[in-house]
């Protein structure tokens, strides 16, 4: 598992799952499974911007970019390329 993926997973587990990552797969939908709500997405974006020195544009706030660990990782890799 890449360092970025570990950081993303750790952030989600600590901030939204109270440290319990049971059942959280890398492709688990944050929204469909009720892990992150709209306020949580903003927290996730803030974390990504600070941790990975990127800027998330409003039009990028879509599930395809931010709705699972795998989606976030792919989005970050595109942003940093």
VOPAGU-2260 file (C-alpha; in pm, 1 decimal, decimal comma):
REM VOPAGU-2260
SITE   aa  ch    i         X         Y         Z
SITE  UNK   A    0       0,0       0,0       0,0
SITE  UNK   A    1     139,0     339,0     -96,5
SITE  UNK   A    2     217,6     602,2     164,4
SITE  UNK   A    3     -50,4     832,2      19,4
SITE  UNK   A    4    -310,5     558,1      43,7
SITE  UNK   A    5    -209,1     490,7     405,9
SITE  UNK   A    6    -238,3     862,2     490,5
SITE  UNK   A    7    -583,3     890,5     330,5
SITE  UNK   A    8    -707,5     573,7     499,5
SITE  UNK   A    9    -570,1     680,8     836,0
SITE  UNK   A   10    -738,6    1021,9     808,5
SITE  UNK   A   11   -1076,5     867,1     720,8
SITE  UNK   A   12   -1054,9     604,7     996,3
SITE  UNK   A   13    -946,4     850,9    1266,5
SITE  UNK   A   14   -1183,9    1133,5    1172,8
SITE  UNK   A   15   -1497,2     954,1    1057,8
SITE  UNK   A   16   -1487,1     596,8    1189,9
SITE  UNK   A   17   -1359,4     662,7    1542,7
SITE  UNK   A   18   -1052,9     448,3    1480,5
SITE  UNK   A   19   -1249,3     141,5    1364,4
SITE  UNK   A   20   -1159,6      45,1    1007,1
SITE  UNK   A   21   -1350,2    -284,3    1013,9
SITE  UNK   A   22   -1519,3    -335,4     678,7
SITE  UNK   A   23   -1357,0     -31,3     517,2
SITE  UNK   A   24   -1225,3    -138,5     178,0
SITE  UNK   A   25   -1031,7      87,0     -56,1
SITE  UNK   A   26   -1333,5     103,0    -288,7
SITE  UNK   A   27   -1598,9     153,3     -18,1
SITE  UNK   A   28   -1818,4     452,0    -106,2
SITE  UNK   A   29   -1791,2     717,3     165,0
SITE  UNK   A   30   -2132,5     861,9      75,2
SITE  UNK   A   31   -2330,2     542,8       5,6
SITE  UNK   A   32   -2207,0     383,7     328,3
SITE  UNK   A   33   -2269,3     697,5     533,9
SITE  UNK   A   34   -1903,0     732,4     630,9
SITE  UNK   A   35   -1868,1    1096,9     524,2
SITE  UNK   A   36   -2140,9    1359,0     481,2
SITE  UNK   A   37   -2118,5    1692,4     299,3
SITE  UNK   A   38   -1942,2    1856,2     593,9
SITE  UNK   A   39   -1700,0    1563,6     608,2
SITE  UNK   A   40   -1614,4    1609,1     241,1
SITE  UNK   A   41   -1499,5    1962,9     322,5
SITE  UNK   A   42   -1283,1    1825,8     605,3
SITE  UNK   A   43   -1138,0    1567,1     365,5
SITE  UNK   A   44   -1064,8    1837,8     106,1
SITE  UNK   A   45    -895,5    2054,6     369,5
SITE  UNK   A   46    -680,0    1757,3     473,1
SITE  UNK   A   47    -584,3    1682,9     110,0
SITE  UNK   A   48    -494,2    2045,0      40,1
SITE  UNK   A   49    -277,4    2074,2     350,6
SITE  UNK   A   50    -121,7    1727,8     345,9
SITE  UNK   A   51     -47,5    1702,1     -26,0
SITE  UNK   A   52      -5,0    2070,9    -121,3
SITE  UNK   A   53    -278,6    2070,9    -383,0
SITE  UNK   A   54    -572,9    2299,3    -449,5
SITE  UNK   A   55    -912,4    2135,7    -498,8
SITE  UNK   A   56   -1129,9    2333,2    -740,6
SITE  UNK   A   57   -1506,7    2353,6    -686,5
SITE  UNK   A   58   -1577,1    2157,5   -1005,0
SITE  UNK   A   59   -1355,6    1876,3    -872,5
SITE  UNK   A   60   -1580,9    1820,2    -568,8
SITE  UNK   A   61   -1747,0    1517,3    -725,3
SITE  UNK   A   62   -1782,3    1155,1    -610,5
SITE  UNK   A   63   -1555,5    1032,4    -890,0
SITE  UNK   A   64   -1271,5    1217,8    -715,6
SITE  UNK   A   65   -1358,0    1193,1    -348,6
SITE  UNK   A   66   -1596,5     904,4    -275,8
SITE  UNK   A   67   -1353,8     627,0    -176,9
SITE  UNK   A   68    -991,7     576,2     -81,1
SITE  UNK   A   69    -915,9     452,7    -433,9
SITE  UNK   A   70   -1094,5     751,3    -593,5
SITE  UNK   A   71    -908,8     999,4    -372,8
SITE  UNK   A   72    -575,3     832,3    -449,8
SITE  UNK   A   73    -638,8     841,0    -827,6
SITE  UNK   A   74    -746,2    1204,3    -803,1
SITE  UNK   A   75    -433,2    1297,1    -606,8
SITE  UNK   A   76    -209,7    1119,9    -856,1
SITE  UNK   A   77    -373,3    1314,7   -1143,8
SITE  UNK   A   78    -342,0    1645,1    -954,5
SITE  UNK   A   79      24,0    1591,1    -876,3
SITE  UNK   A   80     121,4    1466,6   -1223,7
